[in-house]
Amino acid sequence: MMWSPHDEAGPGRDRLSVAAHLHVLLRRKVGRVTDTEWMAVNADYALEIVRFARERAREDAIPELLDWADRLELLTLEAAAEPAPRKPL
């Protein structure tokens, strides 16, 4: 069974929460709209948003963006390090 960002206790629940918070910050502070659910399940997209958030945090002096970008990066890298779930034959 594949995890969905809507699962009650799925492994990405924290990633979805952090992605949602970062999405709101980026929209309110810099006018950038992101895809929260895709950020929670796609590591490449999440890490690109982390890079963008850090860049804008430094340019616009928004330390809150750095904090949430760090959280998302940590959760994304932890998820990437977990072994992939085994599929039945």
Secondary structure in CASP SS format (residue, H / E / C, confidence):
PFRMAT SS
TARGET T0000
AUTHOR 0000-0000-0000
METHOD secondary structure of the structure
MODEL  1
M C 1.00
M C 1.00
W C 1.00
S C 1.00
P C 1.00
H C 1.00
D C 1.00
E C 1.00
A C 1.00
G C 1.00
P C 1.00
G C 1.00
R H 1.00
D H 1.00
R H 1.00
L H 1.00
S H 1.00
V H 1.00
A H 1.00
A H 1.00
H H 1.00
L H 1.00
H H 1.00
V H 1.00
L H 1.00
L H 1.00
R H 1.00
R H 1.00
K H 1.00
V H 1.00
G C 1.00
R C 1.00
V C 1.00
T C 1.00
D C 1.00
T H 1.00
E H 1.00
W H 1.00
M H 1.00
A H 1.00
V H 1.00
N C 1.00
A H 1.00
D H 1.00
Y H 1.00
A H 1.00
L H 1.00
E H 1.00
I H 1.00
V H 1.00
R H 1.00
F H 1.00
A H 1.00
R H 1.00
E H 1.00
R H 1.00
A H 1.00
R H 1.00
E H 1.00
D H 1.00
A C 1.00
I C 1.00
P H 1.00
E H 1.00
L H 1.00
L H 1.00
D H 1.00
W H 1.00
A H 1.00
D H 1.00
R H 1.00
L H 1.00
E H 1.00
L H 1.00
L H 1.00
T H 1.00
L H 1.00
E H 1.00
A H 1.00
A H 1.00
A H 1.00
E C 1.00
P C 1.00
A C 1.00
P C 1.00
R C 1.00
K C 1.00
P C 1.00
L C 1.00
END
